[in-house]
Amino acid sequence: MRGHEHGGNIIGIAEQYGLPANELIDFSANINPLGAPARVKALIKNSLSAIEQYPDVEYRHLHQAIAKAHQCDDASVIAGNGATELIYAVTRYLKPKRALLLTPGFAEYRRALQHIGTKIIDYPLTKAAGFQPDLRLLDTLSTIQVDCVFIATPNNPTGLMPDAQFMQSLVEYCERQGIALIVDESFIDFLPDNRGLIPQLAATKQLYILRSMTKFFAIPGLRLGYLVSGNTAGITEIKNQREPWSINAFAARVGEMLFDEHDYIAATHQWLASQRHYLWTQLSTFPELTVWPPSANFLFFHCDKPDLWRTLLKHRLLIRHCKHYVGLDECYYRIAVRSEWENQRLIAAMQQVFTCG
Ligand SMILES: Cc1ncc(COP(=O)(O)O)c(C=O)c1O
């Protein structure tokens, strides 16, 4: 992938194709369509004077809130300006000489590693293997020398959740071999019953878990994420190394209250269960498509018909093409699950596209 190829590039695409940005429906960024919780907006409105002071440079209250939510020690936690800041921060801290990346995967791991000159070894997740990693990954790790592995659970763009037993084996293998394992759980909040690997932190020193709050709580413009690890000395070093005040005062305050948004969390899971089922069943009816079973708030598919992206753009629907992902081409797409009427509009447009030829 080159440059900044991400979903949600509404302004860039509208400019490039001469379209009014406000008329596009954005299926290309995986953001909760319920919007930010009402209490978040109220808190920001009511704390405008927070801009007149520096935020706490140690983000004590925010770290305490995250630690409390995950029943771990504050010393295991560092918050960041989105998970993205922490991908770069943990990479700079680890300084791996050689790193393994699963492809396709989120672009920023590669960019962060390239910044510090790490040699990257790609591990292709193939269509034949259902785009899922399995124990063959451990065989590969035993034959190549790497200091670090990145894996996303669920993965972006495939939306697939690796097998839990496999993840356990990977954690144990990396612990034994002294390989840093960075598990990106940025989308795991969308899986109601999955607590991810944070409960295992105490037993590991090689595991680094990334979380994002921007997708689930619909605050990509505010920016907030965190990293947790049993390597508390490493977390302290990352805190000492990074630039001060990278999280703005609003994001820090908002982060302290998000874990208590139980009604919003329940409403999100309810919306997702029904709308993802709708999209999955509808997309599965098109013979032109191969759709992979989603686990998070987006769906991944292959389309035999060329140029679906451009055609849907004419319908003012922006989906994510995956041609810039290493290991994929322009026939693969990712779409976010959105609100009922938006999802219906997408399906209606696709019915038209596929029936009209
Ligand atoms: C797998 C994955 N990790 C991390 C991020 C970055 O999230 P944030 O907005 O918290 O920086 C993204 C954003 O798309 C992502 O897809």
The ligand as an ORCA input file, in Angstrom:
! r2SCAN-3c Opt
* xyz 0 1
  C      -6.929     -2.749     12.443
  C      -6.840     -1.297     12.776
  N      -6.077     -0.909     13.803
  C      -5.958      0.398     14.138
  C      -6.622      1.373     13.443
  C      -6.447      2.819     13.836
  O      -7.423      3.227     14.714
  P      -7.399      4.673     15.367
  O      -8.452      5.479     14.710
  O      -7.714      4.400     16.826
  O      -6.050      5.248     15.206
  C      -7.423      1.018     12.356
  C      -8.142      2.058     11.582
  O      -8.761      1.800     10.585
  C      -7.542     -0.353     12.022
  O      -8.291     -0.744     10.987
*
